[in-house]
Each structure stands twice: as structure tokens, then as C-alpha cells.
């Protein structure tokens, strides 16, 4: 919805969805996860340390660095 221009800001989208913009920002960061991490989560093969609480914490945007941090 942001990419299409339907909403100009994260705050507008969050308001429409009825959630806090700070939470929306944290959730949107998940789109920066390395594909291997996303696949592991979808396949249920992530380690027990890969929890929602953990991935919502700040993480590096570089995929190689994420491999070291989150896998």
C-alpha cells in the first residue's frame, strides 16, 4: 500500500489499520530479512532463538550480517 501510493506515510497506514505507527515501523522492517531467514521461518526450520521478539529487535540490513546474527 505504501509502494502503490495508496498511503503516503507509515503513520497513515498504521492509523488505517488501527495500530501504533511505531509497531508498524518494526513490522515493516521484517521485509528486510534475508530470503534464507524468511524461507526457514515459513518452512518451520528456524532455530528456537528466532522468535518474533528477537526479529523485531534491531538487526543489520545486510543479508550476510543477518546470517551471523539471526540464524
N, CA and C of each residue as an Amber inpcrd file, in Angstrom:
protein
   213
   0.8220000  -1.1970000   0.0000000   0.0000000   0.0000000   0.0000000
   0.8610000   1.2530000   0.0000000   2.0250000   1.1540000   0.6430000
   2.9570000   2.2850000   0.6060000   3.5830000   2.4010000  -0.7760000
   3.9950000   1.2610000  -1.3380000   4.6200000   1.2760000  -2.6610000
   3.6710000   1.7770000  -3.7320000   2.3960000   1.4240000  -3.6350000
   1.4260000   1.8320000  -4.6500000   1.0300000   3.2950000  -4.5200000
   1.3560000   3.8970000  -3.3750000   0.9970000   5.2910000  -3.1570000
  -0.3590000   5.4690000  -2.5160000  -1.0070000   4.3470000  -2.1810000
  -2.3070000   4.4340000  -1.5200000  -2.2060000   5.2030000  -0.2030000
  -1.0510000   5.0240000   0.4650000  -0.7600000   5.7710000   1.6880000
   0.5880000   6.4280000   1.5180000   0.6710000   7.6810000   1.9360000
   1.9160000   8.4310000   1.7520000   2.9160000   8.1620000   2.8760000
   2.4200000   7.7980000   4.0500000   3.3180000   7.6070000   5.1880000
   2.9500000   6.3440000   5.9520000   3.9040000   5.8730000   6.7290000
   3.6600000   4.7280000   7.6120000   2.5940000   5.0920000   8.6370000
   2.6180000   6.3180000   9.1180000   1.6330000   6.7610000  10.1090000
   0.2100000   6.6610000   9.5600000   0.0180000   7.0450000   8.3000000
  -1.3150000   6.9480000   7.6840000  -1.7650000   5.4880000   7.5920000
  -0.8730000   4.6260000   7.1690000  -1.1990000   3.2040000   7.0490000
  -1.5040000   2.6040000   8.4160000  -0.6980000   2.9300000   9.4070000
  -0.9150000   2.4170000  10.7570000  -2.2650000   2.8660000  11.3040000
  -2.5940000   4.1260000  11.0730000  -3.8810000   4.6420000  11.5510000
  -5.0280000   3.8730000  10.9100000  -4.9330000   3.6390000   9.6210000
  -5.9920000   2.9030000   8.9280000  -6.1280000   1.4890000   9.4700000
  -4.9900000   0.8720000   9.8170000  -5.0020000  -0.4950000  10.3290000
  -5.2960000  -0.5610000  11.8210000  -5.3310000   0.6070000  12.4750000
  -5.6570000   0.6550000  13.8910000  -4.5350000   0.1830000  14.8040000
  -3.2950000   0.4090000  14.3640000  -2.1570000   0.0340000  15.1980000
  -1.2290000   1.2380000  15.3380000  -0.3430000   1.1700000  16.3050000
   0.6030000   2.2620000  16.5450000   1.6080000   2.3230000  15.4010000
   1.9830000   3.5190000  15.0130000   2.9410000   3.6710000  13.9130000
   4.3080000   3.0990000  14.2780000   4.6710000   3.1250000  15.5620000
   5.9580000   2.5410000  15.9670000   5.9540000   1.0300000  15.7490000
   4.8330000   0.3780000  16.0340000   4.7280000  -1.0620000  15.7880000
   4.7540000  -1.3500000  14.2940000   4.0560000  -0.5520000  13.5170000
   4.0340000  -0.7120000  12.0580000   5.4480000  -0.5950000  11.4950000
   6.2170000   0.3340000  12.0000000   7.5950000   0.5070000  11.5480000
   8.4140000  -0.7410000  11.8370000   8.2680000  -1.2940000  13.0350000
   9.0150000  -2.5090000  13.3910000   8.6050000  -3.6880000  12.5230000
   7.3210000  -3.8230000  12.2530000   6.8490000  -4.9250000  11.4240000
   7.3240000  -4.7570000   9.9760000   7.2960000  -3.5450000   9.4650000
   7.7550000  -3.3080000   8.0930000   9.2330000  -3.6360000   7.9170000
  10.0100000  -3.5030000   8.9700000  11.4380000  -3.8560000   8.8950000
  11.6330000  -5.3280000   8.5590000  10.6330000  -6.1560000   8.8700000
  10.7450000  -7.5840000   8.5770000  10.8710000  -7.8430000   7.0810000
  10.4730000  -6.8770000   6.2610000  10.6300000  -7.0400000   4.8130000
  12.1010000  -6.9880000   4.4100000  12.9740000  -6.5810000   5.3300000
  14.4090000  -6.5120000   5.0540000  15.1530000  -7.7860000   5.4560000
  14.4300000  -8.7710000   5.9860000  15.0840000 -10.0240000   6.3630000
  15.6060000 -10.7510000   5.1300000  16.7390000 -11.4120000   5.2970000
  17.3330000 -12.1900000   4.2120000  16.3570000 -13.2830000   3.7710000
  16.3140000 -13.5560000   2.4730000  15.3930000 -14.5850000   1.9680000
  15.5700000 -15.9380000   2.6620000  16.7960000 -16.3000000   3.0060000
  17.0240000 -17.5880000   3.6620000  16.3390000 -17.6400000   5.0300000
  16.3340000 -16.5190000   5.7310000  15.6840000 -16.4730000   7.0420000
  14.1800000 -16.5730000   6.8790000  13.6320000 -15.8460000   5.9080000
  12.1910000 -15.8990000   5.6480000  11.7830000 -17.3240000   5.2760000
  12.5500000 -17.9680000   4.3960000  12.2370000 -19.3440000   3.9940000
  12.2910000 -20.2910000   5.1860000  13.3050000 -20.1450000   6.0390000
  13.4140000 -21.0060000   7.2150000  12.2080000 -20.8330000   8.1250000
  11.7750000 -19.5990000   8.3130000  10.6070000 -19.3310000   9.1630000
   9.3580000 -19.9490000   8.5410000   9.1610000 -19.7370000   7.2450000
   7.9710000 -20.2790000   6.5760000   7.9630000 -21.7970000   6.5650000
   9.1410000 -22.4040000   6.4970000   9.2470000 -23.8650000   6.4980000
   9.2780000 -24.4470000   7.9100000   9.2870000 -23.5750000   8.9270000
   9.3420000 -24.0310000  10.3010000  10.6970000 -24.5960000  10.6910000
  11.7450000 -24.1780000   9.9650000  13.0800000 -24.7090000  10.2030000
  14.0140000 -23.7170000  10.8890000  13.4830000 -22.6080000  11.3540000
  14.3120000 -21.6480000  12.0760000  14.6530000 -22.2210000  13.4370000
  15.7110000 -21.7610000  13.9890000  16.0960000 -22.2150000  15.3260000
  15.1680000 -21.6450000  16.3740000  15.2010000 -22.2010000  17.5760000
  14.3230000 -21.7260000  18.6440000  14.6230000 -20.2920000  19.0660000
  15.8290000 -19.7950000  18.7350000  16.1800000 -18.4200000  19.0930000
  15.5510000 -17.3950000  18.1520000  15.0080000 -17.8400000  17.0260000
  14.3870000 -16.9160000  16.0660000  12.9120000 -16.7900000  16.4230000
  12.6480000 -15.8480000  17.3090000  11.2800000 -15.5810000  17.7550000
  10.8470000 -14.2220000  17.2330000   9.5610000 -13.9530000  17.2900000
   9.0680000 -12.6470000  16.8580000   9.7310000 -11.5380000  17.6640000
   9.8580000 -11.7390000  18.9590000  10.5050000 -10.7360000  19.8120000
  11.9300000 -10.4810000  19.3140000  12.6460000 -11.5420000  18.9670000
  14.0300000 -11.4040000  18.5150000  14.1170000 -10.6740000  17.1780000
  13.2830000 -11.0560000  16.2140000  13.3930000 -10.4110000  14.8910000
  12.8380000  -8.9970000  14.8750000  12.0510000  -8.6220000  15.8730000
  11.5920000  -7.2380000  15.9430000  12.6460000  -6.3190000  16.5580000
  13.6830000  -6.9060000  17.1500000  14.7910000  -6.0950000  17.6570000
  15.6050000  -5.5880000  16.4770000  16.3700000  -4.5190000  16.6560000
  17.1980000  -4.0220000  15.5550000  18.1330000  -5.1180000  15.0300000
  18.2320000  -5.1910000  13.7080000  19.1170000  -6.1550000  13.0780000
  19.7910000  -5.4980000  11.8770000  20.9370000  -6.0210000  11.4540000
  21.6250000  -5.4300000  10.3070000  20.8060000  -5.6090000   9.0340000
  20.8970000  -4.6450000   8.1400000  20.1440000  -4.7510000   6.8910000
  20.8660000  -5.5810000   5.8460000  22.1660000  -5.7760000   6.0190000
  22.9020000  -6.6230000   5.0890000  22.5870000  -8.0830000   5.3330000
  22.2360000  -8.8230000   4.2800000  21.8100000 -10.2080000   4.4360000
  22.9130000 -11.0960000   5.0050000  24.1520000 -10.8720000   4.6090000
  25.2480000 -11.6930000   5.1160000  25.4100000 -11.5020000   6.6290000
  25.2990000 -10.2680000   7.0890000  25.4010000  -9.9830000   8.5220000
  24.2290000 -10.5860000   9.2900000  23.0610000 -10.6350000   8.6870000
  21.9140000 -11.2380000   9.3380000  22.1440000 -12.7290000   9.5520000
  22.7630000 -13.3630000   8.5960000  23.0210000 -14.7980000   8.7040000
  23.7860000 -15.0810000   9.9980000  24.7280000 -14.2170000  10.3050000
  25.5150000 -14.3930000  11.5170000  24.7120000 -14.0570000  12.7640000
  23.8010000 -13.0760000  12.6410000  23.0620000 -12.6010000  13.8000000
  21.8130000 -13.4340000  14.1080000  21.0710000 -13.8190000  13.0910000
  19.7430000 -14.3660000  13.3210000  19.6120000 -15.8530000  13.0480000
  20.5800000 -16.4610000  12.4240000  20.3700000 -17.8700000  12.1060000
  20.9320000 -18.7640000  13.1800000
